[in-house]
Amino acid sequence: MSGDPELIAKALTLFLAVRAKRVKRACYLVNFSEGTTALDLSGVDWMARLNKFLTSSFSGGWES
C-alpha cells in the first residue's frame, strides 16, 4: 500500500487509537504487511509505539 490509501489508513489508525484511549478501551493494531504482528497499545509508551508503527512503510505487496 502506498500513496493516498496508505495516508488514509494511517490517519484512520491514529484517530481510532486516540479515540480508544480517550474512552479507556484496549487497542491492538494488527499488521499483516510482512508476516503478522500485533501491537498492544496499552501502557505509558503507547504513543511512541504508535508513532513508530505509523512512520513505517506498508509495502508488503497487497495493492488493490
mmCIF file of the N, C-alpha and C atoms, coordinates in Angstrom:
data_MODEL
# 
_entry.id   MODEL 
# 
loop_
_atom_site.group_PDB 
_atom_site.id 
_atom_site.type_symbol 
_atom_site.label_atom_id 
_atom_site.label_alt_id 
_atom_site.label_comp_id 
_atom_site.label_asym_id 
_atom_site.label_entity_id 
_atom_site.label_seq_id 
_atom_site.pdbx_PDB_ins_code 
_atom_site.Cartn_x 
_atom_site.Cartn_y 
_atom_site.Cartn_z 
_atom_site.occupancy 
_atom_site.B_iso_or_equiv 
_atom_site.pdbx_formal_charge 
_atom_site.auth_seq_id 
_atom_site.auth_comp_id 
_atom_site.auth_asym_id 
_atom_site.auth_atom_id 
_atom_site.pdbx_PDB_model_num 
ATOM 1   N N  . MET A 1 1  ? 0.857   -1.159  0.000  1.00 0.00 ? 1  MET A N  1 
ATOM 2   C CA . MET A 1 1  ? 0.000   0.000   0.000  1.00 0.00 ? 1  MET A CA 1 
ATOM 3   C C  . MET A 1 1  ? 0.907   1.227   0.000  1.00 0.00 ? 1  MET A C  1 
ATOM 4   N N  . SER A 1 2  ? 0.518   2.217   -0.787 1.00 0.00 ? 2  SER A N  1 
ATOM 5   C CA . SER A 1 2  ? 1.295   3.452   -0.817 1.00 0.00 ? 2  SER A CA 1 
ATOM 6   C C  . SER A 1 2  ? 0.391   4.596   -1.264 1.00 0.00 ? 2  SER A C  1 
ATOM 7   N N  . GLY A 1 3  ? 0.917   5.800   -1.193 1.00 0.00 ? 3  GLY A N  1 
ATOM 8   C CA . GLY A 1 3  ? 0.173   6.966   -1.649 1.00 0.00 ? 3  GLY A CA 1 
ATOM 9   C C  . GLY A 1 3  ? -1.016  7.290   -0.755 1.00 0.00 ? 3  GLY A C  1 
ATOM 10  N N  . ASP A 1 4  ? -2.077  7.790   -1.386 1.00 0.00 ? 4  ASP A N  1 
ATOM 11  C CA . ASP A 1 4  ? -3.266  8.205   -0.639 1.00 0.00 ? 4  ASP A CA 1 
ATOM 12  C C  . ASP A 1 4  ? -3.888  7.084   0.194  1.00 0.00 ? 4  ASP A C  1 
ATOM 13  N N  . PRO A 1 5  ? -4.012  5.860   -0.325 1.00 0.00 ? 5  PRO A N  1 
ATOM 14  C CA . PRO A 1 5  ? -4.587  4.799   0.512  1.00 0.00 ? 5  PRO A CA 1 
ATOM 15  C C  . PRO A 1 5  ? -3.800  4.582   1.811  1.00 0.00 ? 5  PRO A C  1 
ATOM 16  N N  . GLU A 1 6  ? -2.476  4.636   1.731  1.00 0.00 ? 6  GLU A N  1 
ATOM 17  C CA . GLU A 1 6  ? -1.663  4.452   2.932  1.00 0.00 ? 6  GLU A CA 1 
ATOM 18  C C  . GLU A 1 6  ? -1.868  5.613   3.901  1.00 0.00 ? 6  GLU A C  1 
ATOM 19  N N  . LEU A 1 7  ? -1.908  6.837   3.391  1.00 0.00 ? 7  LEU A N  1 
ATOM 20  C CA . LEU A 1 7  ? -2.118  8.002   4.256  1.00 0.00 ? 7  LEU A CA 1 
ATOM 21  C C  . LEU A 1 7  ? -3.486  7.952   4.938  1.00 0.00 ? 7  LEU A C  1 
ATOM 22  N N  . ILE A 1 8  ? -4.494  7.553   4.200  1.00 0.00 ? 8  ILE A N  1 
ATOM 23  C CA . ILE A 1 8  ? -5.838  7.444   4.772  1.00 0.00 ? 8  ILE A CA 1 
ATOM 24  C C  . ILE A 1 8  ? -5.874  6.362   5.850  1.00 0.00 ? 8  ILE A C  1 
ATOM 25  N N  . ALA A 1 9  ? -5.257  5.221   5.580  1.00 0.00 ? 9  ALA A N  1 
ATOM 26  C CA . ALA A 1 9  ? -5.220  4.129   6.562  1.00 0.00 ? 9  ALA A CA 1 
ATOM 27  C C  . ALA A 1 9  ? -4.489  4.565   7.832  1.00 0.00 ? 9  ALA A C  1 
ATOM 28  N N  . LYS A 1 10 ? -3.394  5.283   7.683  1.00 0.00 ? 10 LYS A N  1 
ATOM 29  C CA . LYS A 1 10 ? -2.640  5.753   8.847  1.00 0.00 ? 10 LYS A CA 1 
ATOM 30  C C  . LYS A 1 10 ? -3.431  6.788   9.636  1.00 0.00 ? 10 LYS A C  1 
ATOM 31  N N  . ALA A 1 11 ? -4.110  7.702   8.948  1.00 0.00 ? 11 ALA A N  1 
ATOM 32  C CA . ALA A 1 11 ? -4.924  8.709   9.635  1.00 0.00 ? 11 ALA A CA 1 
ATOM 33  C C  . ALA A 1 11 ? -6.059  8.047   10.412 1.00 0.00 ? 11 ALA A C  1 
ATOM 34  N N  . LEU A 1 12 ? -6.697  7.072   9.803  1.00 0.00 ? 12 LEU A N  1 
ATOM 35  C CA . LEU A 1 12 ? -7.782  6.350   10.467 1.00 0.00 ? 12 LEU A CA 1 
ATOM 36  C C  . LEU A 1 12 ? -7.257  5.576   11.675 1.00 0.00 ? 12 LEU A C  1 
ATOM 37  N N  . THR A 1 13 ? -6.097  4.969   11.534 1.00 0.00 ? 13 THR A N  1 
ATOM 38  C CA . THR A 1 13 ? -5.476  4.237   12.638 1.00 0.00 ? 13 THR A CA 1 
ATOM 39  C C  . THR A 1 13 ? -5.184  5.171   13.802 1.00 0.00 ? 13 THR A C  1 
ATOM 40  N N  . LEU A 1 14 ? -4.620  6.335   13.509 1.00 0.00 ? 14 LEU A N  1 
ATOM 41  C CA . LEU A 1 14 ? -4.322  7.313   14.554 1.00 0.00 ? 14 LEU A CA 1 
ATOM 42  C C  . LEU A 1 14 ? -5.607  7.753   15.255 1.00 0.00 ? 14 LEU A C  1 
ATOM 43  N N  . PHE A 1 15 ? -6.627  8.084   14.478 1.00 0.00 ? 15 PHE A N  1 
ATOM 44  C CA . PHE A 1 15 ? -7.898  8.512   15.059 1.00 0.00 ? 15 PHE A CA 1 
ATOM 45  C C  . PHE A 1 15 ? -8.479  7.445   15.982 1.00 0.00 ? 15 PHE A C  1 
ATOM 46  N N  . LEU A 1 16 ? -8.522  6.204   15.506 1.00 0.00 ? 16 LEU A N  1 
ATOM 47  C CA . LEU A 1 16 ? -9.133  5.135   16.296 1.00 0.00 ? 16 LEU A CA 1 
ATOM 48  C C  . LEU A 1 16 ? -8.330  4.815   17.554 1.00 0.00 ? 16 LEU A C  1 
ATOM 49  N N  . ALA A 1 17 ? -7.003  4.873   17.467 1.00 0.00 ? 17 ALA A N  1 
ATOM 50  C CA . ALA A 1 17 ? -6.171  4.605   18.638 1.00 0.00 ? 17 ALA A CA 1 
ATOM 51  C C  . ALA A 1 17 ? -6.369  5.686   19.698 1.00 0.00 ? 17 ALA A C  1 
ATOM 52  N N  . VAL A 1 18 ? -6.386  6.937   19.283 1.00 0.00 ? 18 VAL A N  1 
ATOM 53  C CA . VAL A 1 18 ? -6.599  8.036   20.228 1.00 0.00 ? 18 VAL A CA 1 
ATOM 54  C C  . VAL A 1 18 ? -8.006  7.958   20.817 1.00 0.00 ? 18 VAL A C  1 
ATOM 55  N N  . ARG A 1 19 ? -8.970  7.646   19.992 1.00 0.00 ? 19 ARG A N  1 
ATOM 56  C CA . ARG A 1 19 ? -10.356 7.510   20.464 1.00 0.00 ? 19 ARG A CA 1 
ATOM 57  C C  . ARG A 1 19 ? -10.470 6.372   21.480 1.00 0.00 ? 19 ARG A C  1 
ATOM 58  N N  . ALA A 1 20 ? -9.830  5.252   21.208 1.00 0.00 ? 20 ALA A N  1 
ATOM 59  C CA . ALA A 1 20 ? -9.861  4.124   22.145 1.00 0.00 ? 20 ALA A CA 1 
ATOM 60  C C  . ALA A 1 20 ? -9.265  4.520   23.491 1.00 0.00 ? 20 ALA A C  1 
ATOM 61  N N  . LYS A 1 21 ? -8.168  5.245   23.466 1.00 0.00 ? 21 LYS A N  1 
ATOM 62  C CA . LYS A 1 21 ? -7.545  5.701   24.713 1.00 0.00 ? 21 LYS A CA 1 
ATOM 63  C C  . LYS A 1 21 ? -8.466  6.652   25.459 1.00 0.00 ? 21 LYS A C  1 
ATOM 64  N N  . ARG A 1 22 ? -9.096  7.558   24.725 1.00 0.00 ? 22 ARG A N  1 
ATOM 65  C CA . ARG A 1 22 ? -9.972  8.555   25.342 1.00 0.00 ? 22 ARG A CA 1 
ATOM 66  C C  . ARG A 1 22 ? -11.142 7.899   26.081 1.00 0.00 ? 22 ARG A C  1 
ATOM 67  N N  . VAL A 1 23 ? -11.675 6.831   25.517 1.00 0.00 ? 23 VAL A N  1 
ATOM 68  C CA . VAL A 1 23 ? -12.809 6.152   26.160 1.00 0.00 ? 23 VAL A CA 1 
ATOM 69  C C  . VAL A 1 23 ? -12.363 4.939   26.981 1.00 0.00 ? 23 VAL A C  1 
ATOM 70  N N  . LYS A 1 24 ? -11.045 4.877   27.232 1.00 0.00 ? 24 LYS A N  1 
ATOM 71  C CA . LYS A 1 24 ? -10.457 3.838   28.091 1.00 0.00 ? 24 LYS A CA 1 
ATOM 72  C C  . LYS A 1 24 ? -10.741 2.418   27.599 1.00 0.00 ? 24 LYS A C  1 
ATOM 73  N N  . ARG A 1 25 ? -10.554 2.218   26.301 1.00 0.00 ? 25 ARG A N  1 
ATOM 74  C CA . ARG A 1 25 ? -10.718 0.899   25.694 1.00 0.00 ? 25 ARG A CA 1 
ATOM 75  C C  . ARG A 1 25 ? -9.350  0.371   25.280 1.00 0.00 ? 25 ARG A C  1 
ATOM 76  N N  . ALA A 1 26 ? -9.221  -0.936  25.234 1.00 0.00 ? 26 ALA A N  1 
ATOM 77  C CA . ALA A 1 26 ? -7.986  -1.549  24.750 1.00 0.00 ? 26 ALA A CA 1 
ATOM 78  C C  . ALA A 1 26 ? -7.871  -1.309  23.247 1.00 0.00 ? 26 ALA A C  1 
ATOM 79  N N  . CYS A 1 27 ? -6.636  -1.231  22.776 1.00 0.00 ? 27 CYS A N  1 
ATOM 80  C CA . CYS A 1 27 ? -6.415  -1.034  21.343 1.00 0.00 ? 27 CYS A CA 1 
ATOM 81  C C  . CYS A 1 27 ? -5.231  -1.890  20.911 1.00 0.00 ? 27 CYS A C  1 
ATOM 82  N N  . TYR A 1 28 ? -5.452  -2.699  19.906 1.00 0.00 ? 28 TYR A N  1 
ATOM 83  C CA . TYR A 1 28 ? -4.413  -3.544  19.335 1.00 0.00 ? 28 TYR A CA 1 
ATOM 84  C C  . TYR A 1 28 ? -4.375  -3.295  17.837 1.00 0.00 ? 28 TYR A C  1 
ATOM 85  N N  . LEU A 1 29 ? -3.189  -3.126  17.303 1.00 0.00 ? 29 LEU A N  1 
ATOM 86  C CA . LEU A 1 29 ? -3.025  -2.979  15.863 1.00 0.00 ? 29 LEU A CA 1 
ATOM 87  C C  . LEU A 1 29 ? -2.440  -4.266  15.319 1.00 0.00 ? 29 LEU A C  1 
ATOM 88  N N  . VAL A 1 30 ? -3.016  -4.770  14.256 1.00 0.00 ? 30 VAL A N  1 
ATOM 89  C CA . VAL A 1 30 ? -2.520  -5.987  13.630 1.00 0.00 ? 30 VAL A CA 1 
ATOM 90  C C  . VAL A 1 30 ? -1.965  -5.617  12.267 1.00 0.00 ? 30 VAL A C  1 
ATOM 91  N N  . ASN A 1 31 ? -0.690  -5.900  12.076 1.00 0.00 ? 31 ASN A N  1 
ATOM 92  C CA . ASN A 1 31 ? -0.006  -5.608  10.821 1.00 0.00 ? 31 ASN A CA 1 
ATOM 93  C C  . ASN A 1 31 ? 0.247   -6.929  10.107 1.00 0.00 ? 31 ASN A C  1 
ATOM 94  N N  . PHE A 1 32 ? -0.270  -7.052  8.907  1.00 0.00 ? 32 PHE A N  1 
ATOM 95  C CA . PHE A 1 32 ? -0.033  -8.269  8.133  1.00 0.00 ? 32 PHE A CA 1 
ATOM 96  C C  . PHE A 1 32 ? 0.662   -7.945  6.822  1.00 0.00 ? 32 PHE A C  1 
ATOM 97  N N  . SER A 1 33 ? 1.453   -6.858  6.828  1.00 0.00 ? 33 SER A N  1 
ATOM 98  C CA . SER A 1 33 ? 2.182   -6.453  5.633  1.00 0.00 ? 33 SER A CA 1 
ATOM 99  C C  . SER A 1 33 ? 3.247   -7.487  5.265  1.00 0.00 ? 33 SER A C  1 
ATOM 100 N N  . GLU A 1 34 ? 4.054   -7.860  6.224  1.00 0.00 ? 34 GLU A N  1 
ATOM 101 C CA . GLU A 1 34 ? 5.098   -8.879  6.030  1.00 0.00 ? 34 GLU A CA 1 
ATOM 102 C C  . GLU A 1 34 ? 5.042   -9.796  7.240  1.00 0.00 ? 34 GLU A C  1 
ATOM 103 N N  . GLY A 1 35 ? 4.326   -10.873 7.125  1.00 0.00 ? 35 GLY A N  1 
ATOM 104 C CA . GLY A 1 35 ? 4.060   -11.699 8.294  1.00 0.00 ? 35 GLY A CA 1 
ATOM 105 C C  . GLY A 1 35 ? 2.921   -11.055 9.069  1.00 0.00 ? 35 GLY A C  1 
ATOM 106 N N  . THR A 1 36 ? 2.634   -11.566 10.240 1.00 0.00 ? 36 THR A N  1 
ATOM 107 C CA . THR A 1 36 ? 1.574   -10.999 11.059 1.00 0.00 ? 36 THR A CA 1 
ATOM 108 C C  . THR A 1 36 ? 2.133   -10.637 12.417 1.00 0.00 ? 36 THR A C  1 
ATOM 109 N N  . THR A 1 37 ? 1.950   -9.388  12.811 1.00 0.00 ? 37 THR A N  1 
ATOM 110 C CA . THR A 1 37 ? 2.371   -8.932  14.125 1.00 0.00 ? 37 THR A CA 1 
ATOM 111 C C  . THR A 1 37 ? 1.236   -8.132  14.746 1.00 0.00 ? 37 THR A C  1 
ATOM 112 N N  . ALA A 1 38 ? 1.132   -8.207  16.062 1.00 0.00 ? 38 ALA A N  1 
ATOM 113 C CA . ALA A 1 38 ? 0.132   -7.427  16.792 1.00 0.00 ? 38 ALA A CA 1 
ATOM 114 C C  . ALA A 1 38 ? 0.848   -6.459  17.716 1.00 0.00 ? 38 ALA A C  1 
ATOM 115 N N  . LEU A 1 39 ? 0.334   -5.254  17.779 1.00 0.00 ? 39 LEU A N  1 
ATOM 116 C CA . LEU A 1 39 ? 0.914   -4.213  18.617 1.00 0.00 ? 39 LEU A CA 1 
ATOM 117 C C  . LEU A 1 39 ? -0.106  -3.841  19.682 1.00 0.00 ? 39 LEU A C  1 
ATOM 118 N N  . ASP A 1 40 ? 0.252   -4.060  20.940 1.00 0.00 ? 40 ASP A N  1 
ATOM 119 C CA . ASP A 1 40 ? -0.612  -3.725  22.072 1.00 0.00 ? 40 ASP A CA 1 
ATOM 120 C C  . ASP A 1 40 ? -0.325  -2.282  22.469 1.00 0.00 ? 40 ASP A C  1 
ATOM 121 N N  . LEU A 1 41 ? -1.330  -1.436  22.399 1.00 0.00 ? 41 LEU A N  1 
ATOM 122 C CA . LEU A 1 41 ? -1.136  -0.024  22.707 1.00 0.00 ? 41 LEU A CA 1 
ATOM 123 C C  . LEU A 1 41 ? -1.550  0.326   24.132 1.00 0.00 ? 41 LEU A C  1 
ATOM 124 N N  . SER A 1 42 ? -1.324  -0.591  25.062 1.00 0.00 ? 42 SER A N  1 
ATOM 125 C CA . SER A 1 42 ? -1.549  -0.264  26.465 1.00 0.00 ? 42 SER A CA 1 
ATOM 126 C C  . SER A 1 42 ? -0.214  0.180   27.062 1.00 0.00 ? 42 SER A C  1 
ATOM 127 N N  . GLY A 1 43 ? -0.266  0.767   28.214 1.00 0.00 ? 43 GLY A N  1 
ATOM 128 C CA . GLY A 1 43 ? 0.951   1.221   28.872 1.00 0.00 ? 43 GLY A CA 1 
ATOM 129 C C  . GLY A 1 43 ? 1.242   2.685   28.594 1.00 0.00 ? 43 GLY A C  1 
ATOM 130 N N  . VAL A 1 44 ? 2.249   3.190   29.273 1.00 0.00 ? 44 VAL A N  1 
ATOM 131 C CA . VAL A 1 44 ? 2.543   4.622   29.196 1.00 0.00 ? 44 VAL A CA 1 
ATOM 132 C C  . VAL A 1 44 ? 3.214   5.038   27.894 1.00 0.00 ? 44 VAL A C  1 
ATOM 133 N N  . ASP A 1 45 ? 3.868   4.123   27.212 1.00 0.00 ? 45 ASP A N  1 
ATOM 134 C CA . ASP A 1 45 ? 4.590   4.482   25.982 1.00 0.00 ? 45 ASP A CA 1 
ATOM 135 C C  . ASP A 1 45 ? 3.798   4.161   24.717 1.00 0.00 ? 45 ASP A C  1 
ATOM 136 N N  . TRP A 1 46 ? 2.483   4.111   24.825 1.00 0.00 ? 46 TRP A N  1 
ATOM 137 C CA . TRP A 1 46 ? 1.642   3.733   23.687 1.00 0.00 ? 46 TRP A CA 1 
ATOM 138 C C  . TRP A 1 46 ? 1.796   4.681   22.511 1.00 0.00 ? 46 TRP A C  1 
ATOM 139 N N  . MET A 1 47 ? 1.946   5.975   22.773 1.00 0.00 ? 47 MET A N  1 
ATOM 140 C CA . MET A 1 47 ? 2.046   6.933   21.675 1.00 0.00 ? 47 MET A CA 1 
ATOM 141 C C  . MET A 1 47 ? 3.369   6.768   20.925 1.00 0.00 ? 47 MET A C  1 
ATOM 142 N N  . ALA A 1 48 ? 4.444   6.474   21.626 1.00 0.00 ? 48 ALA A N  1 
ATOM 143 C CA . ALA A 1 48 ? 5.735   6.245   20.964 1.00 0.00 ? 48 ALA A CA 1 
ATOM 144 C C  . ALA A 1 48 ? 5.665   4.998   20.083 1.00 0.00 ? 48 ALA A C  1 
ATOM 145 N N  . ARG A 1 49 ? 5.021   3.938   20.592 1.00 0.00 ? 49 ARG A N  1 
ATOM 146 C CA . ARG A 1 49 ? 4.881   2.714   19.794 1.00 0.00 ? 49 ARG A CA 1 
ATOM 147 C C  . ARG A 1 49 ? 3.968   2.926   18.597 1.00 0.00 ? 49 ARG A C  1 
ATOM 148 N N  . LEU A 1 50 ? 2.911   3.708   18.791 1.00 0.00 ? 50 LEU A N  1 
ATOM 149 C CA . LEU A 1 50 ? 2.010   4.021   17.683 1.00 0.00 ? 50 LEU A CA 1 
ATOM 150 C C  . LEU A 1 50 ? 2.738   4.852   16.636 1.00 0.00 ? 50 LEU A C  1 
ATOM 151 N N  . ASN A 1 51 ? 3.520   5.829   17.074 1.00 0.00 ? 51 ASN A N  1 
ATOM 152 C CA . ASN A 1 51 ? 4.276   6.666   16.143 1.00 0.00 ? 51 ASN A CA 1 
ATOM 153 C C  . ASN A 1 51 ? 5.257   5.831   15.323 1.00 0.00 ? 51 ASN A C  1 
ATOM 154 N N  . LYS A 1 52 ? 5.932   4.894   15.972 1.00 0.00 ? 52 LYS A N  1 
ATOM 155 C CA . LYS A 1 52 ? 6.862   4.020   15.250 1.00 0.00 ? 52 LYS A CA 1 
ATOM 156 C C  . LYS A 1 52 ? 6.110   3.201   14.201 1.00 0.00 ? 52 LYS A C  1 
ATOM 157 N N  . PHE A 1 53 ? 4.942   2.695   14.557 1.00 0.00 ? 53 PHE A N  1 
ATOM 158 C CA . PHE A 1 53 ? 4.114   1.927   13.629 1.00 0.00 ? 53 PHE A CA 1 
ATOM 159 C C  . PHE A 1 53 ? 3.688   2.789   12.445 1.00 0.00 ? 53 PHE A C  1 
ATOM 160 N N  . LEU A 1 54 ? 3.234   4.007   12.728 1.00 0.00 ? 54 LEU A N  1 
ATOM 161 C CA . LEU A 1 54 ? 2.708   4.872   11.673 1.00 0.00 ? 54 LEU A CA 1 
ATOM 162 C C  . LEU A 1 54 ? 3.790   5.434   10.755 1.00 0.00 ? 54 LEU A C  1 
ATOM 163 N N  . THR A 1 55 ? 5.021   5.504   11.224 1.00 0.00 ? 55 THR A N  1 
ATOM 164 C CA . THR A 1 55 ? 6.095   6.008   10.370 1.00 0.00 ? 55 THR A CA 1 
ATOM 165 C C  . THR A 1 55 ? 6.725   4.903   9.530  1.00 0.00 ? 55 THR A C  1 
ATOM 166 N N  . SER A 1 56 ? 6.241   3.683   9.702  1.00 0.00 ? 56 SER A N  1 
ATOM 167 C CA . SER A 1 56 ? 6.705   2.568   8.872  1.00 0.00 ? 56 SER A CA 1 
ATOM 168 C C  . SER A 1 56 ? 6.038   2.629   7.508  1.00 0.00 ? 56 SER A C  1 
ATOM 169 N N  . SER A 1 57 ? 6.638   1.949   6.562  1.00 0.00 ? 57 SER A N  1 
ATOM 170 C CA . SER A 1 57 ? 6.038   1.817   5.238  1.00 0.00 ? 57 SER A CA 1 
ATOM 171 C C  . SER A 1 57 ? 5.360   0.460   5.157  1.00 0.00 ? 57 SER A C  1 
ATOM 172 N N  . PHE A 1 58 ? 4.210   0.422   4.513  1.00 0.00 ? 58 PHE A N  1 
ATOM 173 C CA . PHE A 1 58 ? 3.450   -0.819  4.410  1.00 0.00 ? 58 PHE A CA 1 
ATOM 174 C C  . PHE A 1 58 ? 3.415   -1.270  2.964  1.00 0.00 ? 58 PHE A C  1 
ATOM 175 N N  . SER A 1 59 ? 4.517   -1.770  2.500  1.00 0.00 ? 59 SER A N  1 
ATOM 176 C CA . SER A 1 59 ? 4.607   -2.175  1.094  1.00 0.00 ? 59 SER A CA 1 
ATOM 177 C C  . SER A 1 59 ? 4.811   -3.681  0.995  1.00 0.00 ? 59 SER A C  1 
ATOM 178 N N  . GLY A 1 60 ? 3.884   -4.432  1.561  1.00 0.00 ? 60 GLY A N  1 
ATOM 179 C CA . GLY A 1 60 ? 4.005   -5.885  1.568  1.00 0.00 ? 60 GLY A CA 1 
ATOM 180 C C  . GLY A 1 60 ? 3.484   -6.560  0.315  1.00 0.00 ? 60 GLY A C  1 
ATOM 181 N N  . GLY A 1 61 ? 3.034   -5.778  -0.657 1.00 0.00 ? 61 GLY A N  1 
ATOM 182 C CA . GLY A 1 61 ? 2.617   -6.375  -1.906 1.00 0.00 ? 61 GLY A CA 1 
ATOM 183 C C  . GLY A 1 61 ? 1.123   -6.492  -2.113 1.00 0.00 ? 61 GLY A C  1 
ATOM 184 N N  . TRP A 1 62 ? 0.317   -6.023  -1.201 1.00 0.00 ? 62 TRP A N  1 
ATOM 185 C CA . TRP A 1 62 ? -1.137  -6.114  -1.341 1.00 0.00 ? 62 TRP A CA 1 
ATOM 186 C C  . TRP A 1 62 ? -1.679  -4.805  -1.888 1.00 0.00 ? 62 TRP A C  1 
ATOM 187 N N  . GLU A 1 63 ? -1.701  -4.661  -3.172 1.00 0.00 ? 63 GLU A N  1 
ATOM 188 C CA . GLU A 1 63 ? -2.241  -3.468  -3.829 1.00 0.00 ? 63 GLU A CA 1 
ATOM 189 C C  . GLU A 1 63 ? -3.624  -3.785  -4.373 1.00 0.00 ? 63 GLU A C  1 
ATOM 190 N N  . SER A 1 64 ? -4.536  -2.835  -4.241 1.00 0.00 ? 64 SER A N  1 
ATOM 191 C CA . SER A 1 64 ? -5.867  -3.052  -4.816 1.00 0.00 ? 64 SER A CA 1 
ATOM 192 C C  . SER A 1 64 ? -6.170  -2.019  -5.871 1.00 0.00 ? 64 SER A C  1 
# 
